[in-house]
Amino acid sequence: TGGSKRYGWNTVKRLFIHNGQQYVLEDLGKQSMATPPTLSNFVQYAQTNFPAQHYALILWDHGGGTGGYGNDQSEAGKNHTMNLTELSQAYQTIRQQRDKPLDIVVYDACLMSSIEVAEITSTVAKVMAGSAESEPGHGLNYEHLLKTMTNNPPEDGISFGKIAKTGYFQQS
């Protein structure tokens, strides 16, 4: 969490959610969510502390397509948006730290399904999902996504993307 002026979201935290309960594993303090090291460090942390056969990265926030991703509204972020060069830098670092690509990157953000974003994303993941249009404020249906994954884990990024898409359409 982080990137907001809202109480509880103004510092970068790593959370663990179990049975609907939220546990703070680590509070990294005030730092910008819209920098390449913050994103690449998160992926490295997740990989080290939660090893898995498959990895999906969901980026939820504001999207601007070729204008970039995310808008850190916190004091540390100063309304910075990660431009595509910075996103590419984060992905290069992530890819260097992994022996294989992520299964999927899902942009739960407006306007992120452009050829420019896809080109950058292809350096870090096998599959990408996103919208070329403005998304409703609720974004993905995370309840559907998590319940479906629990009952029937996806085998790859395409299967994960189909679950995300189905829930999104049902909610919208």
N, C-alpha and C positions, 0 to 999 in steps of 0.2 A: 504494500500500500504506500501511498505518498502522493505528492504532486498537487496537493490541494490546500486551500486556506481553511477548509472545514476541520473542526475539532477532531482529533484522532487520525487525521490523514495528512498532517503537515510535516511529518517525519517519515522517512523510509523505513518500513517494517517488513519483516518476513513473518508470515502467519502460517499456522497449521490449522486447518478446519477439520474437525472430526465430530460426526453425529450432530452437526449444526452448531457446535461450539467453536469459538475462535480462540486460538492460543497464540500469543506473541512469542515467537522463537528468538527474535533478535530485533532490536531497534537500532538502526544505523544512524539515527539523528537526522539533522537537516542537510539534505543534499538534493540535487536536481535529479528528477526522474528522466529528464530529457537529454541525457548525455550518453555517449557510447559506453563508457566504463560501467555505468549503473546497470544498463541492460545486459552487457556481457558478463558482469560479475554475478548477476542474478541467475543467469542460465548455468554458469559454472557452479554456483552454490547448489542449485537444484540437482544438477547431475551428480555432484559429490555426495550430497546428503540424502538424496532420494533416488538411488540408482533404479533404472527401469530398462526394459527392452525397447520401448518406444517413447518418443518425446514429441509433444505438441507445445508450441509457444503461442499464447493468445495475447495480443496487444489490444487493450481496451482503453480508449480515450478519444480525443478528437483527431480526425484525419483530414489531411489537406491534399492528398494525392501527391503531385509533384512538389507541392509546398511542404511536405513532410508529415510527420506523425507526432501526436502527443502535444499537450500544452500544459506544462508544469506551472500551476498557478501559485505554488508555495513561495514562501519568502526566498528559499534557496534557488528555486527555479526561475524566478523573475519572468514568468510568462514565456519561457523559451520553448520553442517547438524544435524537435529533432529533425533537421533537414535530411534529404536523401543521402548526402555525402556522409553525414554522421551515422545514419542508420546502416549504411554500407560498412562503415568502420566497425560498428558493433558486430555486424554479421561476420566480417572477416575474422575478428577476434574469436567469436564463438566457434566458427568453423575450424580455426587453428587448434582449439582446445578439445575438439571432438574427433573421434576416429571415423565417424560417418555423419551425414547430414541429419538434421531434425526431420521427423516424419512430415510435419506440417507447421506452417505459420498461418495463424488466423488473425486477420485484422478486424476486430470488432470496433470499427471506426469508419467514418464516412470517407468516400472517395478514394479508397486505397487500392482498388482493383484496376490499376493502370499498367500499361506495358512497362513504364519506367520502374514502378514499384516491383512488378513481377521479375524484372531483370535483376534487381538487387536481391530480392528474396530467393531467387534460384541459386544464389551462392551459399545459402545456409540450409535450405530445406528442399525436400523432394516435391512438396505440394504446397500451394498457397490458396487461401480462401479470403475473400473480401468483397466489398460492395463498391461498384462504380458510382453509386448514387448516395444520397444522404440517407443515413440510417435513423430509425426511430430512437428516441432516447433510451429505451429499455435495452437495446442491443440484442445480443444472443440470449437464448433461453438456457441459462446455465443449469437450472434445475433439471430440465430435460436432458441436457448434455451429460451431467454427472450421473443421473439415474440410469440412463441408457448405457453409459460406459461401465457402470458397476455391474449391470445385469448381462451385458454382452460387450466385452472389451473390443474395440476396433483393432483390426490386424495391421492397418497401415494408415497413412495420412489421408488417402482418399476416403476410406471408411469413416475416419474421424470427421472429415469435412462433410460427409453426407449426414451424419448424426447432427452436427451443428446446424446445417442447412434446414433439416426437417424441423427441428425445434424452433428455429428462427421464423420459418414460415407459419408454423402453428401459432406462435405467439403474436405474429404480426397480422 
